[in-house]
Amino acid sequence: MGNFRVLMLYPNLRTESMVPPNLALFSAILKREGIEVALFDTTNYDIPTEFANTDRLKATNLNVRPYELRQDLKTSNPYEDFRKKIESFGANLILVTATENMFPMAINLLRYVDDIDVPIILGGVFATFAPDLVMRWKEIDILCVGEGEHAIVELCKKMARGENYSNIPNLWIREKDGSIKKNPMGKLVNMNENPLPDFSIFEDSRFYRPMAGKIYRIFPIETHRGCPYTCRFCNSPAQDVLYLNMVKEKFFRKKSFEEIRKEMIFCRDVWKANYFFFWADTFFAWSEKEFDEFCEMYKDVKIPFWCQTRPETVVEHRIKKLKEVGVHRMGFGVEHGNEKYRKEVLDRAYTNELVIQKMKIPYDYGIQYSVNNIIGFPDETRELVFDTIELNGKIHSDTLSCSIFVPFHGTELRTMAINKGYLHPDIICPTNSDDSVLKMPPPYLNNEEMKSLRRVFTMYVKFPKERWPEIQEAEKFTPEGDKIWKKLRDEYIKSFLCTPDGDIEKINT
């Protein structure tokens, strides 16, 4: 396409260390059209920032097994490197994909190169659910609402030919007079028509990630897009609402097993994957026939994998089959331990007894699993957090996480928090491991209380109740509290997180 060049920007602050499959897919789509592609990824930069390092916080708060990923971070100036990359590559378009928490870093980078005359397009979930807010930043020339596979190809073709591109579906265009042209959304993408992902744009070190205390060469495999459930803390349900309203299509859909298998074999044989991470909000969102087909297909793949689902979707015969075909770990979203709150506020209607029963099944089959929990929801009290702690104490998970709630754009709970006066409508949220952005009055949790409970959450769950007074002292961010916390943390690692052989795998990347 006449040497048209697209530079993709991934403004990551080690908040998401897994290779993003959307960038690999977009690179493949663009290259299929004869477009040159390069990536500027900030993940491996040693960037001083007020934002949290999610990997470090997970390890600190005992959410993962100890591991050592020896990785030399880049110490050069990312802003200067970004400028050099634009100039050396000769970019005709800069494509930015940024989650909500990445957006401030994206803007900082774009401001630094504002004197370079290259159009900027931003896409992703944040752009989709906060388009008017995003377009307040003059650095953004074009914004993609919804899926971008079709829109980006059409945009590049028109730009390369010097044609007007102001009418492309899904795109918001900043006109020369400053006005915003808001085009309607187009039809959904057929996932089965997408090419195999192009992982060549990433540095090789990006593929190595910890799992259960060991380091694997992990590749993401997209199986579903969207989610059939309606959790109010998640923005996946809003995708369905958006597409049903705009184009009368349901966003949630599944990739064919033929395409899934082709992608797995490609990653295994070409990219030397030794672990798969199934990119699906709810892995069990398959019919019985579909699930059986997946298991039959996977028998020949012979690579360990991780997947996540909801407790109520667990049935014994599915767990048994996953065990037979090579599941290594699973993740389950329990989120909250108070049945009434979970149903009325989070829209998750199942009993604690059901959770306990369902979580016993993977345990009985010897499958390691983690449980995800969230604290700091609107109107949450300390007492409600302890309901979640109590429920986790009855579950045999080998690891568990505790995140602070984030009211991302597109979630029902964000609207609830705004309506209650806990959140300014224009707040851009950091990652779910940072401080809370909610400002709630007593008796509801404040930010310091959330942080205190988060750092000892796993201790309350795993240690016997007679030690709870000691753990409560460890909640305090004081010299004495820190001393107690460190002692308990060392004991916890030794008691609950050591691998069977007691080793931590090390790898240079």
N, C-alpha and C positions, 0 to 999 in steps of 0.2 A: 504493500500500500504506500508506495512512494517514500519509503524510509520514515514513515510516521512512527514516533517514539512516545511511549507512555511510561512515565516513572511512577511507580506505586510507592506510597508512603505509609508505613505502619508505625505510628507514634507510641510505641509500647514502653511502659516503665516497669517491666518485669511483673506486671500485674496479671498477664496471661502469657505463660511461657510455652504453652502448646503451640505448635505451628498452626496458624489459622488456615483452614481448608478453603475459605472463600478467596484468599489471595492466590493460592495455587490454581484454583479453578479459573479465576479471571485472567491470570497469565496465560493459561492454556487456550482460553477462548479468544483472546486477542492475538496470540501467535498463530492460531488457526487462520486468522484473517490476514496474515502477513504483516502484522504490527510488531515492532520491536518493543520488548518489555524489560524493565529492570526494577529492582526493589531497593528502597532505603528503609532498613529496619532498625529501630533504636533499642531493641530488646537487650542486646549485649553491651550497651554503653553503661559506663559507670557514671550515671547522671545524679548529681546532688539534687534531691527533691524533697518537698514536704509530704509527698504521697508515700504510702506504705509499699514495701516490698512484700508481695503476697507470699512468695515462697518462704521468706524469712519468718513472717508472722505465723504461718502454718506450723513451721518447725518449733518456734518459740512457744506457741500455745498448745503444743502436743497433739496437733491434728494429723500428723504424719509420722511414719517411722523415721528414725535418724538415717541420714544418707550424706554422702559427700560427693558433690558434683564439682569437680575441680575445673573451673572455667575462668580463663583470663578475660576479664571484662575490658572493653576498649576505654582507654583513658583520653583519647583525643576529643576535641570539641565537636559534639554532634551537629551543632548549628553550622559550623564551618564545613564539616564533612558533607552535610546536606547541600550546601551551596555548590561545593565542588562536584558533587554527584550530578546535580541538575545541569551544570555547565559542561562537564565532560561527556555526559550521555547525550546532550542536545535534546532534552525533553520538549515535546510539543504539547504535552498535557500531563498534569500531575493528578493522579488518582489517589485519594486519601480514604482509607477505611479506618474508622475510629469508633470504638464504643464510647459511651458517655464519659467514662472516667479518663479515657485517652484524649478527649477533645481539647482540653486546655494545652496539653503538650503539642498537639497538632497545630493549634493556633500560634503558639510560641515559635515553632519552626517556620511556619508560613510567613509570619511577620518578619522574621530574620531575612527572608529572601524576597520580600515584597517588591524590591526594586527590579527583580527579574520578571520579564513580561511573558509568563507562561500561565495559561488558564488552569484553575484549580477546580476539581470536582470532588465532592464529599458524599459518601454513601454509608449505609449501615443502619442498624436499628435506631440509633440516636437521631440520625438525620431524618428517618422516617417518622418518628413520633414527636420531634421537636423542630420541624422545618422552619417555622417562623422565627424561633429563637436562634437557630443556627445562622440564618441569613442576615442577622443583625451584624455579623462579623464580615467586614468588607473583603477580607482575605478569601472568602468562599465565593467563587463566580457561578458555580453550577452545583445543584444539589439533587441527589437521586432519592425519591420517595418509593419505598418498596424494593422489589428485586431489580437488580441492575444489569443482568447478563445481556438482555436485548438492547437496553438503552446505551450501554457503553460502546457496543459495536457500532450502532448507528451514529453515535456522536463522533467517534473516531473517523468513520468513513466520510461524514459530512465535513469535518474539520480538514481532513486530508485533501478534499476536493475544493476547499474554499467556499462551501455552500452554507446557507443559513441553517442553523440547527436549533432554532428557537421553538420548534413545534414537536420535539421528540417526546413521546409518552414517558411518564414517570419523572421527567426532569423539570426542575425549577431553574430558570435562567435569569441572572442579573443583567438587565438591559443597560445600554450606554447611559440612559438618563437616570439610572439608579432604581428604576422600578423592577419588580420581580414578575416574570412570566411564569405562571403556575400551570403546567400542563396536566391533563388528567392521567390517571394510571392506566397502564396497559395490562394485557393478559399475563397470567402466571407463566413461569418458565416450565417447560417439560424437562424435569431433572434427568430423564433417560437420554436426552439428546445432547447433554453436556459432554465435552471431551474428558479424557483422563487428566487429573490434576498435574500441573507443572511444578514440581518441587525444586527444580534447578535454580530458582530465584533465591532460595534460602542458603545461608551459610550452613555447612554440615553440622556444626555444633548444635543447631537449633533442634535437631531431631532427638537428642538425648535428654530423657526426662526420668525422674525417679518414680518408682512404683513399688510400694511395700518394702522400702528400704534398699532396693536395688535399682541400678540404672539400666534402662532399655533404650533401644532405638525405636521410638514410638511414632506411628503415623495415624492421623485421624481418618476415619471412614464415615462419610455422611450416609445414613440410612433413611432418615426421615427429615422432613422440614416442617417446623411448627410442632404443635402439641395438641392432642384432643381434649386436654383438661383445661380448667378455667381458674387456676390459682390466682388470687388477687395480688400477690406480690411479684408476679412474673408478667412480662410484656408479650409472651407468646400468644395468649388469648386475643390480645388486641390486633395481632396480625390477621386472624380470622375475621374479626369484626371489620377491619379496614377493607380487606379484599371482598368480603361479602357486600359491603355497602358500595364500593367503588366499581367493581367489575363482576359482581355476582358469582364469585368463585371462592371455594374454601381453600384457605392457605395450607392447612395441614395435608400432607401427602407423603407417599413412600416411594423410594427408589426401587426399581426392579431388581430382583435377585441376580439376574444376568449381569447388570451393570455393577452391582455391589461386588460380585465375585471377580469380575474383570479388574476392578480397581484394586481389590485385595491382592490378587496375583501380581499385578503390576507393581505395587508397593513392596511386596515380598521379594520378587525376583529381580526387579530393576533397582529399587532403592534400599534393598537389604533390610527391610523392616523385620524386627523380631518381636514386635508387640503392636496390637491394634487398639485404638481408642475409638469406640463407636460413638459418633457424633449424633446423638439423639436425645431429646429431652426425656422421652419415655421409651426405652428399648423394647418393652413388652407391648407396645401399641401395634401389635400384629394379631391377625386372626390365628386360630389354631393351625389352620392349613398353612398359612404364611410362616408361622414359627417353625413348624415341622420342616418346611422347605429350607428355611435358613440353616437349621441344624444339619440337615442332610448335606447341604452345600458346603458347610464349614468343615466337615469331616476331613476333607483333603487339604485344607489350608494349613493346619498344624502349627499355628502360632497362638500364644496366649493372648487374651484380650480382656478389656475392661468395658463394662457397660453400666448404665444407671437406669433406675425405674422407681416406681412408687410402691410402698409396702402392700397396698391392697391389690396390686396386679400380680403378686407372687402366688404361684401355684406349684405344688410339688413336682409334677411331671415336667414342667418347664425347667425348673432348677436342676432336676436330674439330667435332662438332656444337655443343658449348658455345661454341666460338670463333665459329661461324657465327651463333648466336642472341644473342651479346652479353655473354658472361662477361667481367668486367673483371679480377678477381683470384681466386685460389684459395688455400686453406690446406691443408697436409698435415701430419698428425701422424706424424712419424718417431719422436720421443721419445727413442730410445736407439740407440747405434751398435754395441753388442756383441751379436752374434747369440745367443750362449748365454744371456746375462743377459736379453735381451729376450724370449726364448722361455720360460725357466724362471721368471722373476720377474714379468714384465709380461704374459705370455700373449699375445705377439704373435710368431707363428711365420712369419717370412719372412726371406730372406737379404739381406745388404747389397747384393749384386749386383742383386737384384731391385729394391731401392729406387733404385739408380743408374739402371737401365734405365727404370723407370717415370717417374722425375722428369725424364728427358730428353725425354719426350713433350710435356708442356706447354711446355717451353722451346723445342722445335723449332717449335711452333705460335705462338710469340710471346706466350704467356700469362704475365703476371707472377704469381708465387706466393711465398708464405712457407712456411717450414718451422718446425714447433714442436718444441722439445726440452725435456727435463726433466732436471735433475740433482738429486742429493741423495736418491735412492731409498734404501731400507734396504740396508745393506751395500755401498753404492757407494764406490769408491775414486777417487783422482785418475786412476789409469790407465784406469778405466772411462769417466770423463768424456772423456778424450782419444780413446777409441774413437768416441765420439759426435762429437767435433770432426773427427776424420779422415773420418768418413762424410759429414758436412756439406760438407767441402772438396771432395768429388767430385760435389756436387749444384749445379745452376745456379740456385739460388733468388736472387731479388733482395733479399729480406729474410729474416731468421731470428730466432727468439726463443729465449731460454734462461730457463726458469722454475725456481724451486726447488720440489721436490716438496712437496705438501701432503697429509697423510693425512686426508682428509675422512671424516666418518662415512658408513658404507655401503660403503666400499671394502675390498677384500680386503687391500690393503697396509697399511691402518690396523691391521687385526687382526694382521698379521705384525709390525708395529712394536711393538705392545703386547706380544705374546708374547715378543719378543726383549728387552723391557725398555727400548726406545728412547723410549717414549711413555706418559704417564699416560693411563688410559682416559677421564678426564673432560676432557681438553684440548679446548678449542674453537679451531679453527684459524683463523688470519688468512688473508688473500688469498694467492694463489700468487706474489705478488711480494714478500712480506715475508720476514723471517728464518725459517729452518727451526725447527720445533718438535721435531725429532728430536734426541736426545742419544745419539750413537753413539761407541763407543770407537775408538781407533786400531786398525787402519790406515784405518778408514772416515772419511769426510769429517765435519769439524765445521762449525758454522755459519759461522765466519769464512772457512774455505776455500771453502765454497759461494758466499758473497757475492763473494769475490775472483774466482773462476772465472766467475761470472755476469757481472761487469762487463767482462771481457775476452774472453768466449766468442766473440763475433762476430769479434774481431780475430784470434784463433787460427785461425778458419775461413778468413777472406778474405786475410790477409797471408801472404806466403811463409814457409816454415819457418825460413829464415835470420834472420828477425826475431823468432822465438819467445823468445830470451833477453831481448830488449827488452820484449816483452809480459809476460813473467814478472815483470819489475821493476814493471810497471804494475799487477800484482795487489795490490801492497802498499798498504794504507791508511795511507801516510805522506806527509809533504810532498813528498818526492822521487818516490815512487810516483805520487802524484796529478798531479804535473807531467808525468811521462812519459805517464800515461794521457790527460791532456788533449790533449797533442800528438798522440798516436796517434788519439784520437777525432776531432780536427779533420781529420786526414788521411783517416780512414776515411769521414767524411761527404762530403768532397770527391771521393773516389775511387769510392765505391760507392752513395751515397744521393742524390746530386743528381738532380733530375728532368732530362729531356732539355733543357728550356729553362732550367734552372737557377733557376726561380722557386719560391717558396713562396706558395701561394694564401692570402689573408687574408680574413677575413670577420668582421663584427661580429654577435654574437648576443645 
